[in-house]
């Protein structure tokens, strides 16, 4: 009996996700040189050609791990009360979602090191971030009904808060949580980033 299209698509998604996880695990444990189509495929129990059917390169597979989680930011925003101010919604959603996405300090260090050492991973990562900002802008526009510019500006600000928070957390120790840093980043953006205001009248 031929499987229904829905079942085939579900299987494809599971295989893609499994390959992405395997690529990430190899990166984290053995370094980028160990991430090859054959080594990733072997962890999942498929062929190297199967890997190539799903991903154009190893870098795409590595970044694929975080993309579904990043896209959950927009869905989290949509789930907030419709009458809640957008800045409040972002303050509720971003710290929680980012902590779930990058729960381990070591994983963030691995990701940032990989993006600094490999331009292709950086390009894939930036592409993913741009996609998330677009989805956030759409979610913000749905909530506020504002013109395109304010929604895009606010999405850019949220993206900046997320990216900067990840970098600050990775470069520091684990004494502060990622959620706390994201919350502080949003608070400072919301207040206009009060840098250099001391001593000014």
N, C-alpha and C positions, 0 to 999 in steps of 0.2 A: 504494500500500500504506500502510495506516495505521500510523504509528509505535507501537511498544509503549509502554505507560504509563511504563516505566522510562526510556525515551529522552526522552519529553516532560518528565518531571520533571527529568532531568539538564540538559536545555536550559534549563528555567526557572531552575534554580539558577545556571547559568552566566550567564544574562542578568541575574539579580538581582545577582550578584557584580560583573559588569561595570558595571552602573549605579552600584553603591555605590563602586567604585573611581573612576569618573569624577566622582562627586560630591565625593569626598575630594580628588582632584587639583585640581578647580576651587577648592575651599576653600583649599587650600594655596598655589595660584599666583595666584588672582585675588580671593580674599576671599568672604565669605558671600553678598554681594549678587549675585555672579555665578552662584551655584548656584540655578538654576531648573529645573523639569521639562524645559523645552525645551532648555536648554543642556546639561544632563546627557545627555538622550536623543540629542542631536545627536552627542555624542562616541562614543556606542555604535552609532549608525546605526539608531535606532528612533524612534518618535514620542513626543511628550510624553504622550499617553494611555497608551502602554505603561509609561512611568515611573510614572504614577499607578496603574496596575494592580498594581504591585509595592510601592509605598511610599505611605504616607498623606501624607508631607511630606518636604522636603529634609533635615531634621534626622535623620529615621529612616534615610535613605540614607547620610548621613555616618557615623553611628555603626555602621551595619551592617558597615563594613569591619573593625572590630576585634572584633566579636562572635564569629565563628568561632574567632579566635585565642584569645580569652579563654576560650572553652569548652574549648580544648585543655589548659588547666590541670588540669581534673578528670581528663582522660584520661591526662595525664602522671603524675598521682598514682596512678592505677590501675595504671600500668605498672611502678611501683617494686616491689621485693621485698616480699612480704606480711608478712615478719617484721621489716621495717625500722621503727624508731620513726617516728611520723608527722611529728614535728618535723624529723627527718633527711630524710624524703622531701620535705617542703616546701622545705627548704634546697637540695636537689638540683634540684627542679622549677621553683620560682618564678623564680629568677634567670635560668635559661636561657630559659624560655618568655617572660618579660617582655622580655628582650633581643631575642628573635626577633620579638615583637609590636611593639615600639617601638624598632626598630634605630637610627633617626635622631633625634638630639636635636631637630632642627628640627620633626619631625613631632609630637613631644610638646608643644612650645611652641605649635604651631598648634592642637592639640586642646584644650589647657587655656585658651588665649585664647578659643577659640570657646565653650567651656562657660561662661566668665565673662561673655561678651558677649551670649550668647543663652540665655535660660531654657529654651527648648524643647530645645536640644542638651544642656543640663545634665540635663534630665529624662530624655532618652533615654539619656544616659550612665549616670546613676544606676540606671535600670531594668536596663541591661545588667550593671552591677556586682552588683546584687541577684540577678540570674539566675545569675551565676557563683558567688556565695557559696552559693547553694542547691545548685548542682551540686557544689561542693567539699564541702559538708556531707554530701551523699549519699555521695561517694567516701570521705570520712573515716569515716563510719558503717559502710560496707561493710568497711573495713580493720580497724577496732577493735572493732566490735560494741558500742560504748558506747551509753549512753542518748543521746537526741536532743540534750539540752542541751550536753554536752561537745563533740559534733561541730559543733554550730552555733556555739558560742563560738570554737572553733578556726578554723572557716571565717571568722568575723567578724574574728579576729585576722589571718588571712592576707590578707583583703581590705583591712584597714587598712594592713598592711605594704606591699601593692602600691600602693594609692592614694597613701600618704604618700611612698613612694619616687619615684613618678612626679613628684609635685609638687616635691620637693626637687631632683631631677635637672633638671627644666625651669627652675627658678628659678636654678640654679647654672650653672657652665660645664661643659665636657666633660672636665675633668681626671679626674673619677671616672666610672666606667662605671655604667650603670643596674644591671647585675648585681651590682656590688659594693655599691651602696646597698641593693638588695633583700636581699642576704645579711646586711648589717649590721642592717637593720630586723628581720629574722626572729630574728637572734641576740639583739637587745635585748629583743624581745617574749618570747622563750623564757626569758631570764634575769630577767624581771620589770621591765624598763625601769628600770635603776639610776640614775634621775635624783634628785638631791638627797641621795644617800647619803653624800657626802663629808663628813667631819667628824663623822658620827654614830657613836655607839658601839653 
